[in-house]
Amino acid sequence: GAKSTWNNYDALKVGSSGVLNSLVISNGGVVNNYGQCLIGNSGGNNSIQVSGSSSILSNTTELEVGVSGNSNGLTVVGGKVFNGVAGVVGTGANDNFVGIFNQAHWVNSGDLYIGQNGSGNSLVVSNGSTVSDRNVWIGYYASDYSNSVLVTDPGSLWSNSIVYVGYGSASNSLTISNSATLFVSGELYVHDGSTFSASSGNIVGN
């Protein structure tokens, strides 16, 4: 509800060695978190959902989805997520998911890892949504595989400095489709065995 606010001054953990826990922020609700935000800390199938154009999750430090826990998720439907440091999807964990849908926004002031010592982790940006961050790794270690990012639909934008598709690993992927846009101010690297798919008109930058 509008003007409903939760201020948290230490770590926010949704699923700490537990399963099937959830936090829902909707209809203009706001959560201000001044510590780490961990979704699935050694637990599985935990989630945060942010829905509605005025709904906000604001986090001053790391936001991690799946910390030694599998199949956790962050879903943003028309809402906003602000993150002060790094974002990680799958830290020593598999099959974790972030979905940014329906003109939602994820502003990441630090780096972003999709699969850091984990496999099968994913980010989907669609329906006119935007994600911004600094440097990005889709699969970091040699054991990380099948991590993926999909940016799709007109108006959808993923903005970065440097992007690594498979930094030290293979079988990771980045797909830009259906008139979405990838902006890279620095370089885009695709490691042997990983894939990048986009039309030339969908790539902007240096």
MDAnalysis code that builds the backbone (N, CA, C; Angstrom):
import MDAnalysis as mda
import numpy as np

u = mda.Universe.empty(618, n_residues=206, atom_resindex=np.repeat(np.arange(206), 3), trajectory=True)
u.add_TopologyAttr("name", ["N", "CA", "C"] * 206)
u.add_TopologyAttr("resid", np.arange(1, 207))
u.add_TopologyAttr("resname", ["GLY", "ALA", "LYS", "SER", "THR", "TRP", "ASN", "ASN", "TYR", "ASP", "ALA", "LEU", "LYS", "VAL", "GLY", "SER", "SER", "GLY", "VAL", "LEU", "ASN", "SER", "LEU", "VAL", "ILE", "SER", "ASN", "GLY", "GLY", "VAL", "VAL", "ASN", "ASN", "TYR", "GLY", "GLN", "CYS", "LEU", "ILE", "GLY", "ASN", "SER", "GLY", "GLY", "ASN", "ASN", "SER", "ILE", "GLN", "VAL", "SER", "GLY", "SER", "SER", "SER", "ILE", "LEU", "SER", "ASN", "THR", "THR", "GLU", "LEU", "GLU", "VAL", "GLY", "VAL", "SER", "GLY", "ASN", "SER", "ASN", "GLY", "LEU", "THR", "VAL", "VAL", "GLY", "GLY", "LYS", "VAL", "PHE", "ASN", "GLY", "VAL", "ALA", "GLY", "VAL", "VAL", "GLY", "THR", "GLY", "ALA", "ASN", "ASP", "ASN", "PHE", "VAL", "GLY", "ILE", "PHE", "ASN", "GLN", "ALA", "HIS", "TRP", "VAL", "ASN", "SER", "GLY", "ASP", "LEU", "TYR", "ILE", "GLY", "GLN", "ASN", "GLY", "SER", "GLY", "ASN", "SER", "LEU", "VAL", "VAL", "SER", "ASN", "GLY", "SER", "THR", "VAL", "SER", "ASP", "ARG", "ASN", "VAL", "TRP", "ILE", "GLY", "TYR", "TYR", "ALA", "SER", "ASP", "TYR", "SER", "ASN", "SER", "VAL", "LEU", "VAL", "THR", "ASP", "PRO", "GLY", "SER", "LEU", "TRP", "SER", "ASN", "SER", "ILE", "VAL", "TYR", "VAL", "GLY", "TYR", "GLY", "SER", "ALA", "SER", "ASN", "SER", "LEU", "THR", "ILE", "SER", "ASN", "SER", "ALA", "THR", "LEU", "PHE", "VAL", "SER", "GLY", "GLU", "LEU", "TYR", "VAL", "HIS", "ASP", "GLY", "SER", "THR", "PHE", "SER", "ALA", "SER", "SER", "GLY", "ASN", "ILE", "VAL", "GLY", "ASN"])
u.atoms.positions = np.array([
    [0.811, -1.195, 0.000],
    [0.000, 0.000, 0.000],
    [0.850, 1.252, 0.000],
    [0.337, 2.332, -0.601],
    [1.065, 3.598, -0.677],
    [1.441, 4.083, 0.717],
    [2.676, 4.575, 0.850],
    [3.258, 5.118, 2.087],
    [3.554, 4.060, 3.144],
    [3.347, 2.783, 2.823],
    [3.750, 1.708, 3.733],
    [5.244, 1.463, 3.569],
    [6.000, 1.550, 4.680],
    [7.463, 1.495, 4.600],
    [8.019, 0.572, 5.679],
    [8.989, -0.246, 5.267],
    [9.737, -1.087, 6.210],
    [11.205, -0.687, 6.092],
    [11.784, -0.164, 7.191],
    [13.196, 0.179, 7.256],
    [13.928, -0.891, 8.048],
    [14.941, -1.505, 7.421],
    [15.705, -2.576, 8.052],
    [17.178, -2.185, 8.081],
    [17.801, -2.259, 9.272],
    [19.138, -1.695, 9.436],
    [20.246, -2.738, 9.530],
    [19.939, -3.978, 9.254],
    [20.953, -5.015, 9.196],
    [20.626, -5.902, 8.004],
    [21.196, -7.090, 7.965],
    [20.951, -7.969, 6.821],
    [19.487, -8.390, 6.750],
    [18.965, -8.396, 5.533],
    [17.617, -8.891, 5.264],
    [17.762, -10.235, 4.560],
    [17.320, -11.298, 5.222],
    [17.450, -12.646, 4.668],
    [16.065, -13.252, 4.509],
    [15.727, -13.590, 3.276],
    [14.467, -14.276, 3.004],
    [14.810, -15.735, 2.729],
    [14.639, -16.571, 3.732],
    [15.047, -17.965, 3.613],
    [16.476, -18.151, 4.041],
    [16.724, -18.198, 5.364],
    [18.056, -18.465, 5.900],
    [18.088, -19.908, 6.364],
    [18.640, -20.773, 5.547],
    [18.612, -22.225, 5.766],
    [17.178, -22.745, 5.787],
    [16.283, -22.035, 5.088],
    [14.891, -22.449, 5.033],
    [14.377, -22.426, 3.613],
    [13.180, -22.942, 3.409],
    [12.603, -23.040, 2.072],
    [11.207, -22.419, 2.048],
    [10.809, -21.986, 0.833],
    [9.450, -21.523, 0.559],
    [9.060, -20.308, 1.405],
    [10.013, -19.404, 1.641],
    [9.732, -18.138, 2.326],
    [9.616, -17.023, 1.294],
    [8.864, -15.964, 1.615],
    [8.668, -14.905, 0.614],
    [8.436, -13.553, 1.261],
    [8.833, -12.527, 0.511],
    [8.546, -11.137, 0.835],
    [7.879, -10.522, -0.382],
    [6.703, -9.907, -0.189],
    [5.985, -9.251, -1.274],
    [5.901, -7.760, -0.973],
    [6.333, -6.941, -1.934],
    [6.262, -5.470, -1.847],
    [5.352, -5.031, -2.976],
    [4.178, -4.475, -2.658],
    [3.205, -4.211, -3.709],
    [2.427, -2.930, -3.455],
    [1.781, -2.445, -4.524],
    [0.841, -1.319, -4.435],
    [1.452, -0.074, -3.786],
    [2.723, 0.204, -4.101],
    [3.371, 1.398, -3.577],
    [4.109, 1.203, -2.279],
    [4.220, -0.037, -1.804],
    [5.000, -0.310, -0.602],
    [6.485, -0.125, -0.853],
    [7.244, 0.189, 0.220],
    [8.680, 0.457, 0.110],
    [9.419, -0.308, 1.203],
    [10.508, -0.981, 0.823],
    [11.431, -1.575, 1.781],
    [12.789, -0.918, 1.596],
    [13.296, -0.285, 2.661],
    [14.635, 0.297, 2.677],
    [15.523, -0.598, 3.533],
    [16.521, -1.218, 2.895],
    [17.401, -2.141, 3.594],
    [18.811, -1.581, 3.614],
    [19.422, -1.510, 4.814],
    [20.733, -0.889, 4.966],
    [21.838, -1.908, 5.227],
    [21.558, -3.172, 4.974],
    [22.573, -4.214, 5.038],
    [22.500, -5.046, 3.778],
    [23.023, -6.268, 3.851],
    [22.902, -7.178, 2.721],
    [21.455, -7.632, 2.553],
    [21.088, -7.926, 1.310],
    [19.800, -8.549, 1.030],
    [20.090, -9.905, 0.409],
    [19.725, -10.982, 1.120],
    [20.030, -12.337, 0.689],
    [18.731, -13.107, 0.521],
    [18.489, -13.584, -0.688],
    [17.304, -14.392, -0.979],
    [17.755, -15.831, -1.155],
    [17.437, -16.682, -0.176],
    [17.893, -18.065, -0.240],
    [19.308, -18.216, 0.246],
    [19.526, -17.966, 1.549],
    [20.841, -18.123, 2.173],
    [20.937, -19.557, 2.705],
    [21.464, -20.447, 1.894],
    [21.521, -21.887, 2.180],
    [20.137, -22.521, 2.180],
    [19.168, -21.847, 1.558],
    [17.822, -22.387, 1.440],
    [17.326, -22.277, 0.015],
    [16.286, -23.022, -0.324],
    [15.785, -23.038, -1.690],
    [14.344, -22.601, -1.812],
    [13.998, -22.162, -3.037],
    [12.626, -21.784, -3.382],
    [12.101, -20.633, -2.515],
    [12.967, -19.674, -2.226],
    [12.579, -18.453, -1.525],
    [12.482, -17.314, -2.539],
    [11.705, -16.261, -2.209],
    [11.482, -15.239, -3.229],
    [11.180, -13.873, -2.634],
    [11.510, -12.849, -3.417],
    [11.027, -11.490, -3.213],
    [10.321, -11.071, -4.486],
    [9.127, -10.483, -4.333],
    [8.385, -9.936, -5.466],
    [8.110, -8.474, -5.208],
    [8.427, -7.639, -6.215],
    [8.161, -6.202, -6.162],
    [7.210, -5.889, -7.313],
    [5.992, -5.471, -7.007],
    [5.011, -5.255, -8.068],
    [4.316, -3.915, -7.885],
    [4.059, -3.244, -9.021],
    [3.426, -1.929, -9.007],
    [4.446, -0.838, -9.248],
    [4.074, 0.164, -10.027],
    [5.036, 1.168, -10.489],
    [5.651, 1.989, -9.365],
    [4.985, 2.097, -8.211],
    [5.517, 2.886, -7.097],
    [6.136, 2.023, -6.010],
    [6.208, 0.729, -6.222],
    [6.772, -0.189, -5.224],
    [8.288, -0.244, -5.379],
    [8.998, -0.222, -4.243],
    [10.453, -0.084, -4.289],
    [11.118, -1.008, -3.270],
    [12.189, -1.671, -3.714],
    [13.152, -2.311, -2.826],
    [14.460, -1.565, -2.988],
    [14.904, -0.910, -1.907],
    [16.146, -0.141, -1.939],
    [17.149, -0.801, -1.008],
    [18.317, -1.142, -1.550],
    [19.305, -1.912, -0.806],
    [20.666, -1.233, -0.927],
    [21.334, -0.963, 0.207],
    [22.565, -0.170, 0.149],
    [23.812, -0.993, -0.121],
    [23.771, -2.308, 0.101],
    [24.965, -3.127, -0.135],
    [24.638, -4.241, -1.130],
    [25.179, -5.451, -0.923],
    [25.000, -6.523, -1.899],
    [23.561, -7.041, -1.913],
    [23.120, -7.375, -3.117],
    [21.867, -8.089, -3.306],
    [22.211, -9.430, -3.940],
    [21.956, -10.522, -3.226],
    [22.325, -11.841, -3.710],
    [21.100, -12.746, -3.744],
    [20.878, -13.355, -4.898],
    [19.758, -14.279, -5.090],
    [20.332, -15.686, -5.204],
    [20.167, -16.477, -4.147],
    [20.737, -17.816, -4.126],
    [22.157, -17.806, -3.624],
    [22.322, -17.904, -2.290],
    [23.642, -17.976, -1.657],
    [23.779, -19.384, -1.086],
    [24.390, -20.260, -1.826],
    [24.447, -21.685, -1.480],
    [23.050, -22.290, -1.385],
    [22.083, -21.648, -2.056],
    [20.720, -22.158, -2.099],
    [20.206, -22.137, -3.523],
    [19.472, -23.152, -3.916],
    [19.027, -23.302, -5.304],
    [17.584, -22.855, -5.499],
    [17.279, -22.423, -6.724],
    [15.899, -22.152, -7.173],
    [15.231, -21.036, -6.376],
    [15.982, -19.990, -6.069],
    [15.432, -18.793, -5.440],
    [15.190, -17.725, -6.501],
    [14.346, -16.731, -6.183],
    [14.003, -15.769, -7.223],
    [13.722, -14.374, -6.731],
    [14.010, -13.404, -7.595],
    [13.594, -12.011, -7.443],
    [12.790, -11.659, -8.686],
    [11.530, -11.250, -8.496],
    [10.666, -10.885, -9.605],
    [10.188, -9.457, -9.402],
    [10.416, -8.609, -10.408],
    [10.023, -7.207, -10.346],
    [9.071, -6.947, -11.506],
    [7.822, -6.647, -11.184],
    [6.785, -6.432, -12.194],
    [6.323, -4.989, -12.087],
    [6.903, -4.132, -12.911],
    [6.544, -2.722, -12.896],
    [7.122, -1.935, -11.744],
    [7.811, -2.589, -10.825],
    [8.387, -1.913, -9.670],
    [9.823, -1.499, -9.908],
    [10.509, -1.132, -8.808],
    [11.882, -0.637, -8.900],
    [12.733, -1.284, -7.813],
    [13.967, -1.632, -8.193],
    [14.955, -2.130, -7.241],
    [16.216, -1.296, -7.408],
    [16.699, -0.743, -6.293],
    [17.933, 0.030, -6.281],
    [18.944, -0.714, -5.416],
    [20.130, -0.946, -5.979],
    [21.146, -1.718, -5.275],
    [22.445, -0.935, -5.220],
    [23.032, -0.829, -4.007],
    [24.172, 0.060, -3.824],
    [25.514, -0.519, -4.182],
    [25.646, -1.842, -4.144],
    [26.957, -2.443, -4.414],
    [26.766, -3.527, -5.475],
    [27.311, -4.707, -5.243],
    [27.241, -5.765, -6.258],
    [25.918, -6.504, -6.206],
    [25.540, -7.068, -7.352],
    [24.411, -7.976, -7.435],
    [24.907, -9.326, -7.902],
    [24.425, -10.398, -7.265],
    [24.858, -11.742, -7.629],
    [23.641, -12.647, -7.722],
    [23.548, -13.384, -8.815],
    [22.496, -14.383, -8.985],
    [23.173, -15.746, -9.036],
    [23.097, -16.491, -7.938],
    [23.728, -17.805, -7.874],
    [25.150, -17.756, -7.364],
    [25.321, -17.636, -6.027],
    [26.635, -17.691, -5.387],
    [26.836, -19.090, -4.829],
    [27.589, -19.895, -5.524],
    [27.724, -21.285, -5.111],
    [26.399, -22.010, -5.151],
    [25.541, -21.633, -6.112],
    [24.180, -22.171, -6.164],
    [23.696, -22.222, -7.604],
    [22.634, -23.015, -7.828],
    [22.149, -23.272, -9.177],
    [20.682, -22.877, -9.338],
    [20.315, -22.560, -10.583],
    [18.916, -22.395, -10.992],
    [18.197, -21.280, -10.249],
    [18.917, -20.202, -9.958],
    [18.301, -19.014, -9.374],
    [17.926, -18.039, -10.489],
    [16.941, -17.169, -10.209],
    [16.318, -16.411, -11.291],
    [16.001, -14.984, -10.853],
    [16.256, -14.038, -11.755],
    [15.777, -12.658, -11.605],
    [14.990, -12.304, -12.856],
    [13.756, -11.833, -12.671],
    [12.923, -11.394, -13.787],
    [12.512, -9.943, -13.596],
    [12.805, -9.110, -14.601],
    [12.462, -7.687, -14.569],
    [11.452, -7.470, -15.693],
    [10.166, -7.273, -15.329],
    [9.074, -7.309, -16.295],
    [8.225, -6.035, -16.249],
    [7.566, -5.748, -17.381],
    [6.501, -4.728, -17.455],
    [6.965, -3.340, -16.992],
    [7.982, -2.816, -17.694],
    [8.504, -1.474, -17.440],
    [9.040, -1.325, -16.023],
    [9.619, -2.388, -15.517],
    [10.281, -2.359, -14.215],
    [11.725, -1.867, -14.387],
    [12.371, -1.554, -13.260],
    [13.736, -1.015, -13.298],
    [14.578, -1.641, -12.190],
    [15.791, -2.075, -12.573],
    [16.785, -2.537, -11.597],
    [18.041, -1.699, -11.818],
    [18.363, -0.858, -10.837],
    [19.543, -0.005, -10.901],
    [20.585, -0.582, -9.954],
    [21.668, -1.073, -10.536],
    [22.734, -1.727, -9.799],
    [23.967, -0.835, -9.859],
    [24.356, -0.234, -8.735],
    [25.493, 0.701, -8.759],
    [26.834, 0.000, -8.877],
    [26.873, -1.309, -8.620],
    [28.111, -2.058, -8.707],
    [28.109, -3.057, -9.838],
    [28.953, -4.085, -9.704],
    [29.055, -5.134, -10.707],
    [27.914, -6.135, -10.550],
    [27.744, -6.959, -11.583],
    [26.681, -7.964, -11.581],
    [27.254, -9.297, -12.034],
    [26.949, -10.347, -11.264],
    [27.383, -11.710, -11.586],
    [26.144, -12.580, -11.779],
    [26.052, -13.232, -12.931],
    [25.012, -14.224, -13.177],
    [25.701, -15.583, -13.179],
    [25.731, -16.232, -12.018],
    [26.461, -17.484, -11.865],
    [27.876, -17.241, -11.404],
    [28.085, -17.271, -10.099],
    [29.419, -17.144, -9.498],
    [29.646, -18.403, -8.674],
    [30.314, -19.372, -9.291],
    [30.435, -20.709, -8.719],
    [29.072, -21.397, -8.685],
    [28.304, -21.182, -9.758],
    [26.984, -21.789, -9.873],
    [26.574, -21.913, -11.331],
    [25.574, -22.744, -11.599],
    [25.144, -23.008, -12.973],
    [23.629, -22.907, -13.096],
    [23.160, -22.632, -14.317],
    [21.733, -22.573, -14.582],
    [21.035, -21.364, -13.996],
    [21.786, -20.323, -13.667],
    [21.202, -19.094, -13.133],
    [20.867, -18.148, -14.282],
    [19.845, -17.292, -14.091],
    [19.389, -16.508, -15.239],
    [18.822, -15.153, -14.841],
    [18.887, -14.237, -15.808],
    [18.267, -12.914, -15.738],
    [17.461, -12.723, -17.005],
    [16.182, -12.301, -16.850],
    [15.328, -11.973, -17.984],
    [14.831, -10.541, -17.806],
    [14.989, -9.738, -18.866],
    [14.531, -8.345, -18.872],
    [13.581, -8.213, -20.057],
    [12.311, -7.834, -19.794],
    [11.340, -7.830, -20.888],
    [10.293, -6.749, -20.716],
    [9.500, -6.563, -21.780],
    [8.332, -5.671, -21.766],
    [8.682, -4.240, -21.375],
    [9.750, -3.702, -21.997],
    [10.103, -2.302, -21.778],
    [10.786, -2.017, -20.472],
    [11.408, -3.008, -19.860],
    [12.097, -2.834, -18.585],
    [13.564, -2.462, -18.800],
    [14.206, -1.953, -17.752],
    [15.606, -1.545, -17.850],
    [16.412, -2.094, -16.679],
    [17.655, -2.446, -16.988],
    [18.628, -2.851, -15.978],
    [19.926, -2.119, -16.282],
    [20.547, -1.555, -15.248],
    [21.835, -0.891, -15.428],
    [22.800, -1.350, -14.345],
    [24.076, -1.488, -14.708],
    [25.105, -1.913, -13.769],
    [26.461, -1.518, -14.325],
    [27.525, -1.946, -13.655],
    [28.876, -1.657, -14.154],
    [29.367, -2.849, -14.980],
    [30.323, -3.587, -14.462],
    [30.835, -4.746, -15.192],
    [29.989, -5.966, -14.901],
    [29.865, -6.863, -15.912],
    [28.982, -8.020, -15.816],
    [29.737, -9.291, -16.186],
    [29.495, -10.338, -15.389],
    [30.023, -11.665, -15.698],
    [28.857, -12.636, -15.780],
    [28.685, -13.280, -16.919],
    [27.688, -14.344, -17.071],
    [28.455, -15.653, -17.033],
    [28.561, -16.249, -15.849],
    [29.427, -17.405, -15.638],
    [30.832, -16.939, -15.336],
    [31.285, -17.108, -14.107],
    [32.582, -16.556, -13.687],
    [33.679, -17.611, -13.638],
    [33.468, -18.666, -12.886],
    [34.500, -19.694, -12.728],
    [34.384, -20.765, -13.806],
    [35.432, -21.589, -13.911],
    [35.468, -22.612, -14.956],
    [34.337, -23.628, -14.804],
    [33.848, -23.794, -13.592],
    [32.789, -24.779, -13.349],
    [31.391, -24.220, -13.587],
    [31.279, -22.940, -13.951],
    [29.969, -22.300, -14.140],
    [29.497, -22.499, -15.574],
    [28.321, -23.089, -15.770],
    [27.810, -23.314, -17.112],
    [26.298, -23.101, -17.143],
    [25.788, -22.866, -18.345],
    [24.348, -22.679, -18.587],
    [23.751, -21.521, -17.803],
    [24.552, -20.514, -17.497],
    [24.018, -19.260, -16.976],
    [23.629, -18.382, -18.161],
    [22.552, -17.578, -18.010],
    [22.043, -16.887, -19.187],
    [21.406, -15.553, -18.846],
    [21.429, -14.673, -19.848],
    [20.705, -13.402, -19.797],
    [19.917, -13.268, -21.094],
    [18.635, -12.911, -20.962],
    [17.774, -12.617, -22.106],
    [17.197, -11.218, -21.922],
    [17.409, -10.362, -22.922],
    [16.804, -9.029, -22.946],
    [15.929, -8.970, -24.191],
    [14.625, -8.723, -23.989],
    [13.710, -8.847, -25.106],
    [12.596, -7.810, -25.044],
    [12.046, -7.496, -26.191],
    [10.889, -6.606, -26.387],
    [11.305, -5.131, -26.538],
    [10.529, -4.387, -27.341],
    [10.832, -2.967, -27.565],
    [10.860, -2.187, -26.251],
    [11.839, -1.306, -26.149],
    [11.992, -0.473, -24.962],
    [12.794, -1.100, -23.851],
    [13.062, -2.393, -23.941],
    [13.886, -3.048, -22.925],
    [15.353, -2.693, -23.164],
    [16.071, -2.353, -22.086],
    [17.447, -1.861, -22.199],
    [18.288, -2.449, -21.081],
    [19.455, -2.991, -21.464],
    [20.443, -3.425, -20.478],
    [21.700, -2.606, -20.721],
    [22.107, -1.831, -19.715],
    [23.216, -0.886, -19.852],
    [24.366, -1.297, -18.937],
    [25.589, -1.407, -19.534],
    [26.757, -1.897, -18.794],
    [28.021, -1.147, -19.201],
    [29.095, -1.425, -18.446],
    [30.422, -0.952, -18.839],
    [31.147, -2.024, -19.643],
    [31.400, -3.178, -19.030],
    [32.066, -4.298, -19.692],
    [31.243, -5.554, -19.443],
    [31.085, -6.386, -20.477],
    [30.304, -7.614, -20.360],
    [31.180, -8.805, -20.740],
    [31.211, -9.792, -19.860],
    [31.898, -11.051, -20.133],
    [30.847, -12.157, -20.219],
    [30.744, -12.791, -21.368],
    [29.858, -13.946, -21.527],
    [30.730, -15.190, -21.407],
    [30.722, -15.794, -20.214],
    [31.626, -16.906, -19.966],
    [33.031, -16.403, -19.697],
    [33.287, -15.901, -18.499],
    [34.598, -15.311, -18.168],
    [35.694, -16.368, -18.161],
    [35.486, -17.422, -17.375],
    [36.443, -18.521, -17.376],
    [35.762, -19.836, -17.678],
    [34.564, -19.755, -18.232],
    [33.745, -20.952, -18.392],
    [33.065, -20.965, -19.751],
    [32.411, -22.062, -20.069],
    [31.742, -22.227, -21.359],
    [30.252, -22.478, -21.145],
    [29.527, -22.504, -22.271],
    [28.093, -22.843, -22.288],
    [27.227, -21.828, -21.554],
    [27.668, -20.579, -21.483],
    [26.845, -19.495, -20.970],
    [26.356, -18.658, -22.152],
    [25.289, -17.858, -21.953],
    [24.716, -17.180, -23.115],
    [24.132, -15.819, -22.783],
    [24.165, -14.945, -23.794],
    [23.521, -13.635, -23.772],
    [22.728, -13.492, -25.058],
    [21.426, -13.184, -24.925],
    [20.552, -13.023, -26.085],
    [19.829, -11.696, -25.992],
    [19.914, -10.895, -27.080],
    [19.183, -9.640, -27.209],
    [18.215, -9.830, -28.372],
    [16.891, -9.732, -28.110],
    [15.942, -10.081, -29.150],
    [14.755, -9.128, -29.185],
    [13.996, -9.201, -30.271],
    [12.718, -8.505, -30.422],
    [12.830, -7.009, -30.125],
    [13.834, -6.358, -30.734],
    [14.019, -4.905, -30.678],
    [14.459, -4.388, -29.316],
    [14.946, -5.249, -28.444],
    [15.557, -4.783, -27.202],
    [16.938, -4.206, -27.501],
    [17.537, -3.533, -26.500],
    [18.814, -2.860, -26.713],
    [19.827, -3.248, -25.645],
    [21.048, -3.525, -26.090],
    [22.196, -3.700, -25.217],
    [23.115, -2.500, -25.400],
    [23.413, -1.787, -24.298],
    [24.376, -0.691, -24.344],
    [25.626, -1.099, -23.578],
    [26.773, -1.026, -24.234],
    [28.045, -1.362, -23.604],
    [28.997, -0.190, -23.828],
    [29.399, 0.478, -22.748],
    [30.295, 1.625, -22.894],
    [31.742, 1.197, -23.078],
    [32.075, -0.033, -22.661],
    [33.437, -0.538, -22.807],
    [33.510, -1.641, -23.825],
    [33.784, -2.882, -23.363],
    [33.967, -4.001, -24.276],
    [32.989, -5.129, -23.957],
    [32.755, -5.939, -24.986],
    [31.950, -7.156, -24.858],
    [32.839, -8.337, -25.221],
    [33.012, -9.283, -24.281],
    [33.840, -10.457, -24.500],
    [32.958, -11.706, -24.477],
    [33.161, -12.589, -25.451],
    [32.456, -13.864, -25.483],
    [33.509, -14.972, -25.433],
    [33.525, -15.720, -24.336],
    [34.514, -16.769, -24.135],
    [34.215, -17.964, -25.034],
    [35.269, -18.707, -25.397],
    [35.097, -19.916, -26.208],
    [34.065, -20.844, -25.571],
    [33.095, -21.270, -26.366],
    [32.088, -22.195, -25.890],
    [30.839, -21.533, -25.354],
    [30.852, -20.206, -25.212],
    [29.660, -19.463, -24.821],
    [29.095, -18.753, -26.040],
    [27.868, -18.225, -25.933],
    [27.212, -17.674, -27.116],
    [26.636, -16.284, -26.848],
    [26.651, -15.471, -27.905],
    [26.046, -14.144, -27.898],
    [25.216, -14.010, -29.163],
    [23.957, -13.594, -29.002],
    [23.061, -13.486, -30.156],
    [22.343, -12.149, -30.110],
    [22.461, -11.386, -31.212],
    [21.771, -10.098, -31.320],
    [21.897, -9.604, -32.753],
    [20.947, -8.773, -33.156],
    [21.089, -8.051, -34.416],
    [21.955, -6.825, -34.184],
    [22.679, -6.400, -35.208],
    [23.607, -5.281, -35.036],
    [22.915, -4.019, -34.585],
    [21.669, -3.813, -35.013],
    [20.941, -2.616, -34.626],
    [20.523, -2.585, -33.177],
    [20.695, -3.723, -32.475],
    [20.318, -3.803, -31.077],
    [21.476, -3.586, -30.128],
    [22.658, -3.256, -30.661],
    [23.846, -3.066, -29.842],
    [24.304, -1.619, -29.977],
    [24.454, -0.944, -28.848],
    [24.859, 0.463, -28.837],
    [26.057, 0.614, -27.932],
    [27.034, 1.456, -28.329],
    [28.184, 1.719, -27.483],
    [29.475, 1.671, -28.275],
    [30.571, 1.473, -27.524],
    [31.896, 1.499, -28.142],
    [32.303, 0.148, -28.715],
])
